Amino acid sequence: LQVKWDEGPLATLNSEEIRKRMAEAAQRPGAVARNDGDFDKAFAGAPKHIEAVYELPYLAHATMEPMNCTAEVRPDGCDVWVSTQSQTSAHQAAMRITGLPGSQVKVHTTYVGGGFGRRGEADYVAEAVEISKAIGRPVQVIWTREDDMQHDFYRPVSYVRFWAALDDSGTPVAWQARLVQPSIFARFNPRALESMRGVDGISIGGVSSLSYNIPNLRAEYVYHEPGVPIGFWRSPGGSVGGYITESFFDEIAAAAGKDP
């Protein structure tokens, strides 16, 4: 085949362009996920201010076990052997492709050699079922690592602005984070953010749940979607929020001359 590919509207998208757009989005206030005290007043009246920006890239799951699935499609049924975190998704994908009723589709769950959210998807299941249906024989599909890295549902890219204010003793009296990130909720339901007042609780969770005793604290979420497929990546909010908040607190401690 001499294939002519249509690379779509994101053909020229690159990391620098994504970063530029997210930095621009970070200039505007976001939906408020938490608002304790009066950050603006406390920040303005404090003698020492600290600001920082943190950027985190898309991350692939890169599970130890390659994405793989074995499927056998017959006129009277379909059997799927797969290491999955979502039997429902695998079952529905096989039903959709084969046209068989649920009672004739069986999913045999094997041990999982690493999932972290990646195996909640059913794309690799669909591939095996499609091919088995087309050739009428059992098929095992095993992805190469190159395919795995290029066709993941990645942990979302993130751009975060921080502000903090210290009193004369070096104690934080005001703290604000503004997280710019795609929304996993919006991927499954484009109107999900409307019902959550514009806040993706998974994305901002590791930030808005901050447990430090700071009287004036605000956490904001700015929804920005560059267009790269995203998915669950083992505590997607916490893996971002835990890292950036603790790193920023190290910066605060350094500015205050204190041991973190």
N, C-alpha and C positions, 0 to 999 in steps of 0.2 A: 504493500500500500504506500502511495505517496500522499501522506497526510498533510493537510494544511490546517494548522491549529488556529482557532480563534481564542486568543489569550484573555479576552474579556476586558472590562473597564479598569481592572487593577494591574494591567500588564506592566506599567511603568512604576508602580509603587515600590519604594525602597525604605530602608531603615531610617535614613536621614529625613525623608519626607514625613514619615510617621512621627518621628521625634519633633519635628517642627510644628506639626499640627497639634500635637498633644501639649507642647509648651504654650502655644497660643490659647488652647482651651483652658490651661491652668491659670490664665490671667483673669478669668471671670469667676465670680462666686458660684459655688455648687449647691446642690440640694443638701440641706442640713440633716445630718444623721444623728448628731448629738450637740447640745448647746447648754453647757453648765455656766452659771454666772454671767459675767459681761466681759467677754474677751476684748472687745475693742477698747473699752474704758481702761481695763487693767493693763493692756499692752501699751496704750498711749502714755499711761502714767508711770510706767516702770523705768528705772534708770539704765537697764541693759537689755538690748535686743539681740536675738540670734535668728538667722534665716538660713534655710538649706533647701536643696533640691535633690531628690533621689530618683533615679531612673532604673527600671528593671525591664529586661527584654522578654520577648516571647520565649517560653521554654517548652521543649519537647519532652515527652515522658521517658523515651528511651528505655523501655522496660527490658529486663534481661532476656525474657522469652520474646522472640519476634511475634508480630501479629500473625495469627494463623487460625485456620478453621478447616474442618473436613465436613463435607456435605454430600448426601446422596439423595437425589430427587428422582422419584418414581411416579408413575401415574396414580398410584394408590397411597402415596405418602412421602414424607421427607424426614430424614434424620440428619441432625446437625451435631457434631462433636466440637466443642469449643470451650476455651478458657475465657469466661466472661464474668463481668460484674453486673450484668443486667440480662437475665434470662428472658425477661419480657421483651426487651428490644430485639434480641436475637430471634425470638419466636415470631414477633410481629413482622420482622424483615423477611423471614422465610415464608410466612403466610402471604405477604404482599406479592412476592416474586412468583411463587408457585400457584397462587390462587386457591390453595387448599384450605379447608377449614382447620381451625386450631387443633381439633382432636386428631388430625392426621399429620401434624407436625410435632416432632419430638426433639427436644434440646437436651443433649447429654453433656453435663457440665464437667469439665476436667479440672485438675489442679491449675492454679494460676501462677505463672512464673513472673509475677510483677504486673501490677495493673495501675494503681495510683490514679484511677479515674479514666484512663485511656480505654479500658475494656468495658466501660459503660456505653461505648458507642457500638454500632452494629455495621459499620461500613465494610469491615473485613469479613463479616458473616455474609452480608449481601453478595460480595464478590464470589465467594465459594458456591453459594446457592445458584447464582446466575450462571456460572460456568457449568455446574453439574446439570442444571436444567437444559442448557444448550446442547451438551454432548451426550446426555443420557447415561452418565456413568458417575461413580463416586469420584470426588475431587478433593484433594488437599491443597489449600493455598497457603504458602508461607511467604511473607513479605521480606524483601531485603532490608537491611538497615537503612540504605539510601531512601527507599520508598517510605519507610517508617518515619524518618526524620522530615521528609518533604511533605507528607500527607497526614500529619498529626492534627489533633484538635488541641492547640497549645494552651499553656497557662497564659493568661492575658498579659500583654505589655502594660507597663504602669509608669506614670509620671506623677511625682508627689512633691508638693511644696509644703514646707514647714515654717512656722513662726513660733518663737518662744520669747518670754520676757522674764527677767530675774529681778528680785528685789536686792536691796543693799547687802544682804547676807548670802546672796548667791542661790537662793531658793526659787524654783520656778513658780511664778504666780499666774502665768497665762501661757496657753499652748493651743496651737491650731494646726490642723492638717487638712490639705485639700488634695484628694486623690482623683486623678484622671485615669479612667480605665474602661475598657469595653465591659459589657454586662452579660454574664452567663445567663441570668434570668431572661434577658431580652432575646437571647438566641432562641430559646424555646417558646417564648411568648412575646412578640414585639410590643404588646401593650402592658407588659408586666410592671414596668417602672411607673406607669400612671397610677396603679393601685398602691404603690409603695412610696408615693410622694417624691418620685424621682431618685430614690436611693436603692441601690443594689446592696442588700444586706450581706451577701456573700463577699462581695468585693471590699466593702468598707468595714467588715466585721472585725478584722484584726487591728483596726485603727480606732473605731468608735468604742470598742470595749476596753479601752485603756483603763487600767486600774490604779494608776498613780494618783496621789492625793493632790491634785491641782485644782484650785477653786474656780478658775475661769478657763474652760476647755471647750473647743469647738472642732467638730469633724465634718467635712464637706465631701460630697461625691459629685464628680463631673462625668457624665456619660459621654464617651467618645468612642466611635466604632471605625477603626481603620479598614476593616474588611477581611482580615485574616481569620480563618476558622479558630475558634476557641472552645475550650471544654474544661471539665473538672480536672484538677491537677493536685489531688491530695491536699486538702485544706487550702484551697486557692486564696482565700482571704487571709488566713493566718500566716501562710508562708511568705506573703508580701508584707502584711502589717506587722508581724512580729519582728521581721528583719529591719524594716525601716524605722519603726518607732524606737527600738532599742539602740540602733545606730545613732539616731538623732539625740537620744538621751545621753549617749556617750559624748556627743559634741557639746551638749548643754553642760555636762559635768566638767568638761575640759575648760569651757568658757568661765565657769564658776571657780575653777581651781580646786575641784573636789574629786575624790575617788569615785568613779562610776559605780 
